[in-house]
Amino acid sequence: MEPLGLVPLMALGIELFNIILLLVLMQIFWNNYRRLKSPFTQGLLFFVIAFFLKSVVSLGYLGFIIYLNEPSESSLPVGILPFAFNIFESIALILLIRVTRE
């Protein structure tokens, strides 16, 4: 069995970073909702909670892949798609935090 390489570990790290970003957004939206009681803010809070749950599941999936340490039979390295999606999600979350704080 050959080692998986660095890509799944990087995907795992980025997913952890995304969880931190989501917790920041959750805090911002929760504070706004308590102050405003706006349905729009409540919707944003539910949106962030849904992404948070997705990230927790993804974290478990990536951890399971790393734990099994079994390379895929596909042509793409294991973890490259989660890695690419996590990078995209990180950029989107950073932009959302920036817009929300303005």
FIVEXKOL-234829 format. One line per 5 residues: their letters; for each residue x, y, z of N, C-alpha, C. Coordinates in Angstrom, 1 decimal. Example, Ala and Ser with C-alpha at 12.3 -4.5 7.8 and 13.67 -1.06 7.14 Angstrom:
REM residues 2
AS) 13.2:-5.7:7.8:12.3:-4.5:7.8:13.2:-3.3:7.8  12.8:-2.2:7.1:13.7:-1.1:7.1:12.9:0.0:7.9
//
This chain:
REM residues 102
MEPLG) 0.8:-1.2:0.0:0.0:0.0:0.0:0.9:1.2:0.0  0.7:2.1:-1.0:1.5:3.4:-1.0:0.7:4.5:-0.2  1.5:5.4:0.3:0.9:6.5:1.0:0.0:7.4:0.1  -1.0:8.1:0.7:-1.9:8.9:-0.1:-1.2:10.2:-0.6  -0.3:10.7:0.1:0.4:11.9:-0.2:-0.2:13.1:0.5
LVPLM) 0.2:14.3:0.1:-0.1:15.5:0.8:-1.5:16.1:0.5  -2.1:15.7:-0.6:-3.4:16.3:-1.1:-4.5:16.1:-0.1  -4.7:14.9:0.4:-5.8:14.7:1.4:-5.6:15.4:2.7  -4.3:15.5:3.1:-4.0:16.2:4.4:-4.3:17.7:4.2  -3.9:18.3:3.0:-4.2:19.7:2.7:-5.7:19.9:2.6
ALGIE) -6.4:19.0:2.0:-7.9:19.1:1.9:-8.5:19.1:3.3  -7.9:18.3:4.2:-8.4:18.2:5.6:-8.1:19.5:6.3  -6.9:20.1:6.1:-6.6:21.4:6.7:-7.5:22.5:6.3  -7.7:22.5:5.0:-8.6:23.6:4.4:-10.0:23.4:4.9  -10.5:22.2:5.1:-11.8:22.0:5.6:-11.9:22.5:7.1
LFNII) -10.8:22.3:7.8:-10.8:22.8:9.2:-10.8:24.4:9.2  -10.1:25.0:8.2:-10.1:26.4:8.1:-11.5:26.9:7.7  -12.2:26.2:6.8:-13.6:26.5:6.5:-14.5:26.4:7.7  -14.3:25.5:8.5:-15.2:25.4:9.7:-14.9:26.6:10.6  -13.7:27.0:10.7:-13.4:28.3:11.5:-14.1:29.5:10.9
LLLVL) -14.0:29.6:9.6:-14.7:30.7:8.9:-16.2:30.6:9.1  -16.8:29.4:9.0:-18.2:29.3:9.2:-18.6:29.6:10.6  -17.8:29.3:11.6:-18.1:29.7:13.0:-18.1:31.2:13.2  -17.1:31.9:12.5:-17.1:33.4:12.5:-18.4:33.9:11.9  -18.8:33.4:10.7:-20.0:33.9:10.1:-21.2:33.6:11.0
MQIFW) -21.2:32.4:11.6:-22.4:32.0:12.5:-22.5:33.0:13.6  -21.4:33.4:14.2:-21.4:34.4:15.3:-21.9:35.7:14.8  -21.4:36.2:13.7:-21.9:37.5:13.1:-23.4:37.4:12.8  -23.9:36.4:12.2:-25.3:36.3:11.8:-26.2:36.1:13.1  -25.7:35.4:14.1:-26.4:35.2:15.3:-26.6:36.5:16.0
NNYRR) -25.5:37.3:16.1:-25.6:38.6:16.7:-26.5:39.5:16.0  -26.4:39.5:14.7:-27.4:40.3:13.9:-28.8:39.9:14.0  -29.0:38.6:14.1:-30.4:38.1:14.2:-31.0:38.5:15.6  -30.2:38.4:16.6:-30.7:38.8:18.0:-31.0:40.2:18.0  -30.3:41.0:17.3:-30.5:42.5:17.3:-31.7:42.9:16.4
LKSPF) -31.7:42.3:15.2:-32.7:42.7:14.2:-34.0:41.9:14.1  -33.9:40.6:14.4:-35.0:39.6:14.3:-35.5:39.6:12.9  -34.6:39.8:11.9:-35.0:39.8:10.5:-35.1:38.4:9.9  -36.1:38.1:9.1:-36.2:36.7:8.5:-35.0:36.5:7.5  -34.5:37.6:6.9:-33.4:37.4:6.0:-32.1:37.0:6.8
TQGLL) -31.9:37.6:7.9:-30.7:37.2:8.8:-30.9:35.8:9.3  -32.1:35.4:9.6:-32.4:34.1:10.1:-32.1:33.1:8.9  -32.4:33.5:7.7:-32.1:32.6:6.6:-30.6:32.5:6.4  -29.9:33.6:6.5:-28.4:33.5:6.4:-27.8:32.6:7.5  -28.4:32.7:8.7:-28.0:31.8:9.8:-28.2:30.3:9.5
FFVIA) -29.4:30.0:8.9:-29.6:28.6:8.5:-28.7:28.2:7.4  -28.4:29.1:6.5:-27.5:28.8:5.4:-26.1:28.4:5.9  -25.6:29.2:6.9:-24.3:28.9:7.4:-24.3:27.6:8.2  -25.4:27.4:8.9:-25.5:26.1:9.7:-25.5:24.9:8.7  -26.1:25.0:7.6:-26.1:23.9:6.6:-24.7:23.7:6.1
FFLKS) -24.0:24.8:5.8:-22.6:24.6:5.3:-21.7:24.1:6.4  -22.0:24.5:7.6:-21.2:24.0:8.8:-21.4:22.4:8.9  -22.6:22.0:8.8:-22.9:20.5:8.9:-22.2:19.8:7.7  -22.3:20.4:6.5:-21.6:19.8:5.3:-20.1:19.7:5.6  -19.5:20.7:6.2:-18.1:20.7:6.4:-17.7:19.7:7.5
VVSLG) -18.5:19.5:8.5:-18.3:18.5:9.5:-18.3:17.1:8.9  -19.3:16.8:8.0:-19.4:15.5:7.3:-18.2:15.4:6.4  -17.8:16.4:5.7:-16.6:16.3:4.8:-15.4:16.0:5.6  -15.3:16.7:6.7:-14.1:16.4:7.6:-14.0:15.0:8.0  -15.2:14.4:8.4:-15.2:13.0:8.7:-14.8:12.1:7.5
YLGFI) -15.3:12.4:6.3:-15.0:11.7:5.1:-13.5:11.7:4.8  -13.0:12.9:4.9:-11.5:13.0:4.6:-10.7:12.3:5.6  -11.1:12.4:6.9:-10.4:11.7:7.9:-10.5:10.2:7.7  -11.6:9.7:7.3:-11.8:8.3:7.0:-10.9:7.9:5.9  -10.8:8.7:4.8:-9.9:8.3:3.7:-8.5:8.3:4.1
IYLNE) -8.1:9.2:4.9:-6.7:9.3:5.4:-6.4:8.1:6.4  -7.4:7.7:7.2:-7.3:6.6:8.1:-7.1:5.3:7.4  -8.0:5.1:6.3:-7.9:3.9:5.5:-6.6:3.8:4.8  -6.1:5.0:4.3:-4.8:5.1:3.6:-4.9:4.2:2.3  -6.0:4.2:1.6:-6.1:3.3:0.4:-6.2:4.3:-0.8
PSESS) -5.2:4.2:-1.7:-5.3:5.0:-2.9:-6.5:4.6:-3.8  -7.0:5.5:-4.5:-8.1:5.3:-5.4:-7.6:4.7:-6.7  -8.5:4.0:-7.4:-8.1:3.4:-8.7:-8.3:4.4:-9.8  -8.9:5.6:-9.5:-9.1:6.6:-10.5:-7.8:7.3:-10.9  -7.9:8.0:-12.0:-6.7:8.7:-12.5:-6.3:9.9:-11.6
LPVGI) -7.3:10.5:-10.9:-7.1:11.7:-10.1:-6.6:11.2:-8.7  -5.6:11.9:-8.1:-5.2:11.6:-6.8:-6.3:11.7:-5.8  -6.3:10.9:-4.8:-7.4:10.9:-3.8:-7.4:12.2:-3.1  -8.5:12.8:-2.9:-8.6:14.1:-2.2:-8.5:15.3:-3.1  -8.2:15.2:-4.4:-7.9:16.4:-5.2:-9.3:17.1:-5.4
LPFAF) -10.4:16.4:-5.6:-11.7:17.1:-5.8:-12.1:17.8:-4.5  -12.1:17.1:-3.4:-12.4:17.8:-2.1:-11.5:19.0:-1.9  -10.2:18.9:-2.2:-9.2:20.0:-2.1:-9.7:21.2:-2.9  -10.0:20.9:-4.2:-10.4:22.0:-5.1:-11.7:22.7:-4.6  -12.6:21.9:-4.2:-13.9:22.4:-3.7:-13.7:23.2:-2.4
NIFES) -12.8:22.7:-1.6:-12.6:23.4:-0.3:-11.9:24.7:-0.5  -11.0:24.8:-1.5:-10.3:26.1:-1.8:-11.4:27.1:-2.3  -12.2:26.6:-3.2:-13.3:27.5:-3.7:-14.2:27.9:-2.6  -14.6:27.0:-1.7:-15.5:27.4:-0.6:-14.8:28.4:0.3  -13.5:28.2:0.6:-12.7:29.1:1.4:-12.8:30.5:0.9
IALIL) -12.5:30.7:-0.4:-12.6:32.0:-1.1:-14.0:32.6:-0.9  -15.0:31.8:-1.2:-16.4:32.3:-1.1:-16.7:32.7:0.4  -16.3:32.0:1.3:-16.5:32.3:2.7:-15.8:33.6:3.2  -14.5:33.7:2.7:-13.8:34.9:3.0:-14.4:36.2:2.4  -14.9:36.0:1.2:-15.6:37.2:0.6:-16.9:37.5:1.3
LIRVT) -17.6:36.4:1.8:-18.9:36.7:2.5:-18.6:37.3:3.8  -17.6:36.9:4.5:-17.2:37.6:5.8:-16.8:39.0:5.5  -16.1:39.3:4.5:-15.7:40.7:4.2:-16.9:41.5:3.9  -17.8:41.0:3.1:-19.0:41.8:2.7:-19.9:42.0:3.9  -20.0:41.0:4.8:-20.9:41.1:6.0:-20.3:42.1:7.0
RE) -19.0:42.2:7.1:-18.5:43.1:8.1:-18.5:44.6:7.6  -18.7:44.8:6.4:-18.8:46.2:5.9:-20.1:46.9:6.2
//
